[in-house]
Amino acid sequence: MCNSHPAQHGQSPKLPWVSKHGHLPKGVSRRDVLKLTAAAAGVVAMGPFKGVVPIATGAPLQKKRMVVINLFGGHDTLNMCIPQNVQPYFERRSAMAIQPEDALSLAGGPGNTAYRVHPSFTRIQSLWNDGDVAFVQRTGYPNANLSHFTSQDIFSRGVRSDFPSGIPRSGWIARYADRNAPTPLGAVSIGVGRPFDFVGGSSKPFLVQNLSGFKLRGGTGRSHLHRAGAAQGILERFSGGTGNTSDARDALDQAYQLADQIQQSVTDYSSTVDYSYDDPTRNRTYTAAVGSRLRDMAKLIQSGFESSIFFTGYGGLDTHGNQLPRHADLMRQLDRSIGAFSDDMKAMGLWEDMVICVVTEFGRRNFVNGSDGTDHGHAYCTLLVGGGVRGGMYGPDLTEADLNRNYPLHAVDFRDIYHEILRDHMGAGDMDYVFPETNLPNPLGIV
């Protein structure tokens, strides 16, 4: 990466061009041309940024933020937030039920003796004691669908039926970004590809596997600046400087500036927080993928980008068999990663502005199956963490009737949770556009 950042001073970078005679820059081979063209095509696919290139301020912005962590596969939250006084839980799960002496108490902080939490949740328990954790029981949506893909689509769209007139077929984050965070880093997805939550809007959210990989690639032994210039020159030669490819060059210009700033945020990141932890299942020190992604979010936040909503997640939650050890590992990853991220945000003085929302596409059955696992269910318990959270237990308590069913029925619409965070925590507007099927008649009071 180059050390100068003209984009930070409102200028366009001066890049070397392919000559008017079609000669390639010195040191770039014909093989590099193919790589450079592919790099250009990949970054142009993001689309033009409409002349708005995000400029990092160089210091963390004091603003309200939301992080969504999606646990793909259908999370067994009954073994995450564990009812203590409801016998069917222990009777129907037999050896897979987590006993009170093994689970962690929620008697501190907001105080609750009706539930305990998974033994891996040592950091979550501590944050609960600080008043920074909330659990929302029986989260879901009307007319349950137990297909992974269909239910994931419902959560991504934020619309249960057909899209109303005037609302594009799109994800709820795309609609939020269009009206509240339209710049390229207003809404950010890290490590989960291109989820439908971000699809269909007019803005261009930032979707990346990881920050260190967001750069123009191609060739070897040449600087990022040189490669970007060569790719841009190739585009100009093909287009004559007009038409759609001229727009593509503009997109590449802006993408170069953005990539340069992103890499600077990686280089400049300064933190004493260690996202790794001693993992007994691997017998080594380990940083979970979700921890790495949360750390990338911390880098963007510390650099002063305007990002207001982040999205990430990880899989493995479809625990049809051998659930106990697998689930314990997945919960440990979540607990340690959120704990480290909270330490990072506290060090920046931004924890009070943060809400982390942990979701899944559905919960699981109340009873153990024949493979020491659980099958697809419906309503689950949403986990909320952050200085912006009003700690406590929300939604109807789980009863014997709930646990004598195949699975609990939903009582709290997941969109009402999102709605309340966006409106009351982040001050978002046009919520009828973001969630056209809900109007939040009875706020939960979670933020």
C-alpha positions as CSV (number, residue, x, y, z in Angstrom):
1,M,0.0,0.0,0.0
2,C,1.2,3.6,-0.6
3,N,1.6,5.9,2.4
4,S,-0.1,8.9,0.9
5,H,-3.8,9.2,1.0
6,P,-5.0,12.0,-1.4
7,A,-8.7,10.9,-0.9
8,Q,-8.4,12.1,2.7
9,H,-7.8,15.6,1.4
10,G,-10.7,15.6,-1.1
11,Q,-8.4,15.0,-4.1
12,S,-8.4,12.2,-6.8
13,P,-5.2,10.1,-6.8
14,K,-2.8,10.6,-9.7
15,L,-2.5,7.2,-11.2
16,P,-0.2,5.9,-14.0
17,W,-2.0,5.1,-17.3
18,V,-1.6,2.7,-20.1
19,S,-0.1,4.8,-22.9
20,K,-2.2,6.0,-25.8
21,H,-0.3,3.5,-28.0
22,G,-1.5,0.7,-25.9
23,H,1.8,-0.1,-24.1
24,L,1.5,-1.6,-20.7
25,P,3.3,0.1,-17.7
26,K,6.8,-1.0,-17.2
27,G,7.0,-4.2,-15.2
28,V,3.4,-5.4,-16.0
29,S,3.3,-8.6,-18.1
30,R,0.5,-9.8,-20.4
31,R,-0.4,-12.3,-17.7
32,D,-0.7,-9.4,-15.3
33,V,-3.2,-7.8,-17.7
34,L,-5.6,-10.7,-17.2
35,K,-5.2,-10.5,-13.4
36,L,-5.6,-6.7,-13.4
37,T,-8.7,-6.8,-15.6
38,A,-10.2,-9.4,-13.3
39,A,-9.4,-7.1,-10.3
40,A,-11.0,-4.2,-12.1
41,A,-14.1,-6.1,-13.0
42,G,-14.4,-7.3,-9.4
43,V,-14.2,-3.9,-7.9
44,V,-16.4,-2.3,-10.6
45,A,-19.1,-4.8,-9.8
46,M,-19.6,-2.9,-6.5
47,G,-21.1,-0.1,-8.7
48,P,-20.3,3.6,-8.7
49,F,-20.5,5.3,-5.3
50,K,-22.3,8.3,-6.7
51,G,-19.4,10.6,-6.0
52,V,-19.5,9.9,-2.2
53,V,-16.3,8.2,-1.0
54,P,-16.2,7.7,2.8
55,I,-13.5,9.6,4.4
56,A,-12.2,8.3,7.7
57,T,-11.8,11.0,10.3
58,G,-8.8,9.3,12.0
59,A,-10.6,9.1,15.3
60,P,-13.6,7.0,16.5
61,L,-16.9,8.7,15.8
62,Q,-19.3,9.0,18.7
63,K,-22.5,7.6,17.2
64,K,-25.0,4.9,17.9
65,R,-24.3,1.6,16.3
66,M,-25.8,-1.9,15.9
67,V,-24.1,-5.2,15.3
68,V,-26.1,-8.2,14.1
69,I,-24.5,-11.7,14.6
70,N,-26.4,-14.4,12.8
71,L,-26.0,-17.9,14.1
72,F,-26.7,-19.9,10.9
73,G,-28.3,-23.3,11.2
74,G,-31.0,-22.8,13.9
75,H,-29.7,-22.2,17.3
76,D,-30.8,-24.2,20.3
77,T,-31.2,-21.3,22.6
78,L,-33.0,-23.5,25.2
79,N,-29.5,-24.7,26.1
80,M,-28.2,-21.1,26.0
81,C,-30.7,-19.4,28.3
82,I,-31.9,-22.3,30.5
83,P,-35.2,-22.4,32.5
84,Q,-34.5,-23.5,36.0
85,N,-38.0,-24.2,37.4
86,V,-39.7,-25.9,34.4
87,Q,-39.5,-29.6,34.7
88,P,-40.3,-30.6,31.1
89,Y,-36.9,-29.1,30.1
90,F,-35.0,-31.6,32.3
91,E,-37.4,-34.5,31.7
92,R,-37.6,-34.3,27.9
93,R,-33.9,-33.5,27.3
94,S,-32.6,-36.2,29.8
95,A,-28.8,-36.3,29.6
96,M,-28.7,-33.3,27.2
97,A,-30.2,-30.9,29.7
98,I,-27.7,-28.6,31.4
99,Q,-28.1,-29.0,35.2
100,P,-28.4,-26.0,37.5
101,E,-25.1,-26.8,39.2
102,D,-23.3,-26.7,35.8
103,A,-25.0,-23.5,34.4
104,L,-24.0,-20.0,35.3
105,S,-26.3,-17.9,37.6
106,L,-28.1,-14.7,36.5
107,A,-28.7,-13.6,40.1
108,G,-26.4,-10.5,39.7
109,G,-27.0,-7.3,37.8
110,P,-30.7,-7.0,36.8
111,G,-31.2,-10.2,38.8
112,N,-33.1,-13.2,37.6
113,T,-33.3,-16.7,39.2
114,A,-35.7,-18.2,36.7
115,Y,-32.9,-18.8,34.2
116,R,-29.3,-19.6,34.1
117,V,-26.9,-19.4,31.1
118,H,-24.6,-21.9,29.3
119,P,-21.4,-22.8,31.2
120,S,-19.3,-21.3,28.4
121,F,-20.9,-17.8,28.9
122,T,-18.4,-16.5,31.5
123,R,-18.1,-13.1,29.7
124,I,-21.8,-12.8,29.0
125,Q,-22.5,-13.5,32.7
126,S,-20.1,-10.7,33.7
127,L,-21.8,-8.3,31.2
128,W,-25.2,-9.3,32.6
129,N,-24.0,-8.4,36.0
130,D,-23.1,-5.0,34.6
131,G,-26.6,-4.5,33.3
132,D,-25.5,-4.8,29.6
133,V,-27.3,-8.1,28.6
134,A,-30.9,-8.8,27.7
135,F,-32.7,-12.0,26.7
136,V,-35.9,-11.8,24.7
137,Q,-37.8,-15.1,25.0
138,R,-40.0,-16.6,22.3
139,T,-38.8,-14.6,19.4
140,G,-40.0,-15.5,15.9
141,Y,-42.6,-14.6,13.3
142,P,-46.2,-15.6,12.3
143,N,-46.8,-19.0,10.6
144,A,-43.6,-20.8,11.3
145,N,-41.5,-22.2,8.5
146,L,-38.9,-24.9,9.5
147,S,-36.9,-24.8,6.3
148,H,-33.4,-23.2,6.8
149,F,-33.5,-21.3,3.5
150,T,-37.1,-20.1,3.7
151,S,-36.7,-18.9,7.3
152,Q,-33.4,-17.3,6.6
153,D,-35.1,-15.4,3.7
154,I,-37.9,-14.2,6.0
155,F,-35.4,-12.9,8.5
156,S,-33.3,-11.2,5.7
157,R,-36.3,-9.6,4.0
158,G,-38.0,-8.5,7.2
159,V,-41.3,-9.1,5.3
160,R,-43.4,-12.2,6.0
161,S,-45.8,-12.0,3.1
162,D,-45.7,-10.1,-0.2
163,F,-43.8,-6.8,-0.5
164,P,-46.3,-3.9,-0.3
165,S,-46.6,-1.5,-3.1
166,G,-43.8,1.0,-3.1
167,I,-41.4,-1.3,-1.2
168,P,-38.8,-2.9,-3.4
169,R,-38.0,-6.6,-3.1
170,S,-35.1,-6.2,-0.8
171,G,-33.4,-6.9,2.5
172,W,-34.2,-4.9,5.6
173,I,-30.7,-3.6,6.0
174,A,-30.7,-2.5,2.4
175,R,-33.9,-0.5,3.1
176,Y,-32.5,0.9,6.3
177,A,-29.3,2.0,4.5
178,D,-31.2,3.7,1.7
179,R,-33.0,5.9,4.1
180,N,-30.6,6.2,7.0
181,A,-27.0,5.2,5.9
182,P,-26.6,5.6,2.1
183,T,-22.8,5.9,2.0
184,P,-20.6,2.9,1.1
185,L,-19.6,2.2,4.7
186,G,-22.9,3.1,6.2
187,A,-23.9,-0.6,6.3
188,V,-21.2,-3.2,6.5
189,S,-21.2,-7.0,6.2
190,I,-18.0,-9.0,7.1
191,G,-17.3,-12.6,6.5
192,V,-20.7,-13.9,5.3
193,G,-20.7,-13.2,1.5
194,R,-23.6,-11.2,0.2
195,P,-26.6,-11.9,2.5
196,F,-30.0,-11.0,1.2
197,D,-30.4,-8.5,4.1
198,F,-28.2,-6.2,1.9
199,V,-29.7,-6.9,-1.5
200,G,-32.1,-4.8,-3.5
201,G,-31.5,-1.2,-2.2
202,S,-30.2,1.8,-4.1
203,S,-27.2,2.4,-1.9
204,K,-24.0,0.3,-2.1
205,P,-23.3,-1.3,1.3
206,F,-19.8,-2.6,2.0
207,L,-19.6,-6.4,1.7
208,V,-16.2,-8.0,2.4
209,Q,-14.8,-11.3,3.6
210,N,-12.2,-9.5,5.7
211,L,-10.5,-6.1,5.7
212,S,-7.0,-7.2,4.9
213,G,-8.2,-8.8,1.7
214,F,-10.0,-5.6,0.4
215,K,-7.4,-4.4,-2.1
216,L,-6.8,-4.3,-5.8
217,R,-4.9,-7.5,-6.7
218,G,-2.9,-8.5,-9.8
219,G,0.7,-9.1,-10.7
220,T,3.6,-9.4,-8.3
221,G,6.3,-7.2,-7.0
222,R,4.4,-4.0,-7.8
223,S,2.7,-1.5,-5.5
224,H,-1.0,-1.3,-4.9
225,L,-1.0,2.2,-6.5
226,H,0.7,0.8,-9.7
227,R,-1.7,-2.1,-10.0
228,A,-4.7,0.2,-9.6
229,G,-3.4,2.6,-12.3
230,A,-2.7,-0.2,-14.7
231,A,-6.2,-1.6,-14.2
232,Q,-7.7,1.8,-14.7
233,G,-5.7,2.3,-17.8
234,I,-6.9,-1.0,-19.3
235,L,-10.4,0.2,-18.8
236,E,-9.8,3.5,-20.5
237,R,-8.1,1.9,-23.5
238,F,-11.1,-0.4,-24.0
239,S,-13.6,2.4,-23.7
240,G,-12.1,5.5,-25.3
241,G,-13.1,7.3,-22.2
242,T,-16.9,7.4,-22.7
243,G,-20.1,5.4,-22.0
244,N,-20.5,2.7,-19.4
245,T,-16.8,2.0,-19.1
246,S,-16.2,5.6,-18.2
247,D,-18.6,5.0,-15.3
248,A,-16.7,1.9,-14.5
249,R,-13.4,3.9,-14.4
250,D,-15.1,6.3,-12.0
251,A,-16.1,3.4,-9.8
252,L,-12.6,2.0,-9.9
253,D,-11.2,5.4,-9.0
254,Q,-13.5,5.6,-6.0
255,A,-12.9,2.0,-5.1
256,Y,-9.2,2.6,-5.1
257,Q,-9.6,5.4,-2.7
258,L,-11.8,3.3,-0.5
259,A,-9.4,0.3,-0.6
260,D,-6.6,2.6,0.4
261,Q,-8.4,4.0,3.4
262,I,-9.5,0.5,4.5
263,Q,-5.9,-0.8,4.4
264,Q,-4.9,2.3,6.4
265,S,-7.4,1.4,9.0
266,V,-5.9,-2.1,9.2
267,T,-2.4,-0.6,9.5
268,D,-3.3,2.0,12.1
269,Y,-5.4,-0.1,14.3
270,S,-4.1,0.1,17.9
271,S,-5.5,-2.0,20.7
272,T,-4.3,-4.0,23.7
273,V,-7.4,-6.3,23.5
274,D,-6.6,-9.9,22.7
275,Y,-9.4,-11.6,20.8
276,S,-7.8,-15.1,21.2
277,Y,-8.4,-17.4,24.1
278,D,-7.3,-20.7,25.4
279,D,-9.6,-23.3,23.8
280,P,-9.7,-26.7,25.6
281,T,-11.3,-28.4,22.6
282,R,-8.3,-27.6,20.4
283,N,-5.6,-27.5,23.2
284,R,-4.3,-24.3,21.8
285,T,-4.8,-20.5,21.8
286,Y,-7.4,-19.7,19.2
287,T,-9.3,-16.8,17.7
288,A,-12.7,-17.7,16.4
289,A,-13.8,-16.5,13.0
290,V,-16.5,-14.3,14.5
291,G,-13.9,-12.8,16.8
292,S,-11.7,-11.8,13.8
293,R,-14.8,-10.3,12.1
294,L,-15.7,-8.3,15.2
295,R,-12.1,-7.1,15.4
296,D,-12.4,-5.9,11.8
297,M,-15.4,-3.9,12.8
298,A,-13.4,-2.4,15.7
299,K,-10.8,-1.3,13.1
300,L,-13.3,0.5,11.0
301,I,-14.9,2.1,14.1
302,Q,-11.5,3.2,15.5
303,S,-10.5,4.7,12.2
304,G,-13.6,7.0,12.2
305,F,-15.7,5.6,9.4
306,E,-19.4,6.5,9.5
307,S,-20.6,2.8,9.7
308,S,-23.8,2.5,11.8
309,I,-24.8,-1.1,11.2
310,F,-22.6,-4.2,11.0
311,F,-23.6,-7.7,10.1
312,T,-21.7,-11.0,10.5
313,G,-22.2,-14.6,11.7
314,Y,-21.1,-18.1,11.6
315,G,-22.6,-21.6,11.0
316,G,-22.6,-25.0,12.7
317,L,-25.7,-24.5,14.7
318,D,-27.7,-27.2,12.9
319,T,-27.1,-29.7,15.8
320,H,-29.0,-32.8,14.9
321,G,-26.5,-35.0,16.5
322,N,-23.8,-35.0,19.2
323,Q,-25.0,-31.6,20.3
324,L,-23.5,-31.0,23.7
325,P,-19.7,-30.7,22.8
326,R,-20.4,-28.9,19.5
327,H,-22.8,-26.4,21.1
328,A,-20.4,-25.8,23.9
329,D,-17.6,-24.9,21.4
330,L,-19.9,-22.6,19.4
331,M,-21.1,-20.8,22.6
332,R,-17.5,-20.4,23.8
333,Q,-16.6,-18.7,20.4
334,L,-19.5,-16.3,20.8
335,D,-18.9,-15.5,24.4
336,R,-15.1,-14.8,24.1
337,S,-15.6,-12.8,20.9
338,I,-18.3,-10.6,22.3
339,G,-16.3,-10.2,25.5
340,A,-13.2,-9.0,23.6
341,F,-15.2,-6.7,21.4
342,S,-16.8,-5.1,24.5
343,D,-13.3,-4.5,25.9
344,D,-12.3,-2.8,22.6
345,M,-15.4,-0.6,22.6
346,K,-14.9,0.4,26.2
347,A,-11.3,1.3,25.5
348,M,-12.6,3.6,22.7
349,G,-15.3,5.1,25.0
350,L,-18.0,3.8,22.6
351,W,-19.5,0.9,24.5
352,E,-22.5,2.9,25.7
353,D,-23.4,3.6,22.1
354,M,-23.4,-0.1,21.1
355,V,-26.1,-2.8,20.7
356,I,-25.2,-6.3,19.6
357,C,-28.1,-8.5,18.5
358,V,-27.6,-12.2,18.2
359,V,-30.2,-13.9,16.0
360,T,-30.8,-17.2,14.2
361,E,-33.4,-18.5,11.7
362,F,-35.3,-20.6,14.2
363,G,-34.8,-22.4,17.5
364,R,-34.9,-26.2,18.0
365,R,-37.2,-28.9,19.5
366,N,-37.8,-29.1,23.2
367,F,-36.7,-32.8,23.3
368,V,-33.6,-34.8,22.5
369,N,-33.7,-36.9,19.3
370,G,-32.2,-40.3,18.8
371,S,-28.8,-38.9,17.9
372,D,-28.2,-36.9,21.0
373,G,-29.2,-33.7,19.2
374,T,-32.2,-31.6,18.5
375,D,-34.3,-31.0,15.4
376,H,-35.8,-27.9,13.8
377,G,-38.1,-25.8,16.0
378,H,-39.4,-22.3,15.8
379,A,-39.3,-19.6,18.6
380,Y,-35.9,-18.9,20.1
381,C,-34.3,-16.5,22.6
382,T,-32.7,-13.4,21.2
383,L,-29.5,-12.3,23.0
384,L,-28.8,-8.6,23.2
385,V,-25.5,-7.2,24.5
386,G,-24.2,-3.7,24.8
387,G,-23.9,-0.5,26.8
388,G,-27.0,0.7,25.0
389,V,-29.0,-2.3,26.2
390,R,-31.4,-2.2,29.2
391,G,-30.4,-5.4,30.8
392,G,-33.0,-8.0,31.9
393,M,-35.4,-10.7,30.7
394,Y,-38.0,-9.8,28.2
395,G,-40.9,-11.6,26.5
396,P,-43.2,-14.2,28.1
397,D,-41.4,-16.6,30.5
398,L,-41.2,-20.2,29.3
399,T,-43.9,-22.4,30.9
400,E,-44.6,-26.1,31.2
401,A,-47.1,-25.8,28.4
402,D,-44.5,-24.2,26.2
403,L,-42.0,-27.0,26.8
404,N,-44.5,-29.8,26.5
405,R,-45.1,-28.8,22.9
406,N,-42.7,-29.8,20.1
407,Y,-41.2,-26.3,20.4
408,P,-42.2,-22.9,21.9
409,L,-44.5,-20.7,19.8
410,H,-43.4,-17.2,19.0
411,A,-44.8,-14.3,21.1
412,V,-42.3,-11.5,20.1
413,D,-41.8,-10.6,16.4
414,F,-38.1,-10.4,15.6
415,R,-38.8,-7.3,13.5
416,D,-40.1,-5.5,16.6
417,I,-36.7,-6.1,18.2
418,Y,-34.9,-4.7,15.2
419,H,-37.4,-1.9,14.9
420,E,-36.9,-0.7,18.5
421,I,-33.2,-0.8,18.2
422,L,-33.1,1.2,15.0
423,R,-35.7,3.7,16.1
424,D,-35.1,4.2,19.8
425,H,-31.4,3.5,20.0
426,M,-30.1,4.7,16.6
427,G,-32.7,7.4,15.8
428,A,-33.5,5.9,12.4
429,G,-36.4,7.3,10.4
430,D,-38.8,5.9,7.8
431,M,-39.4,2.8,9.8
432,D,-42.6,2.1,7.8
433,Y,-40.4,1.6,4.8
434,V,-37.8,-0.5,6.6
435,F,-40.4,-2.8,8.3
436,P,-43.7,-2.3,6.4
437,E,-45.6,-5.0,8.3
438,T,-44.9,-3.9,11.8
439,N,-45.6,-0.6,13.6
440,L,-44.2,-1.4,17.1
441,P,-47.4,-0.8,19.1
442,N,-45.9,-2.0,22.4
443,P,-42.2,-1.4,22.6
444,L,-40.3,-3.9,24.8
445,G,-38.1,-1.3,26.4
446,I,-34.9,-3.1,25.6
447,V,-32.8,0.0,24.8
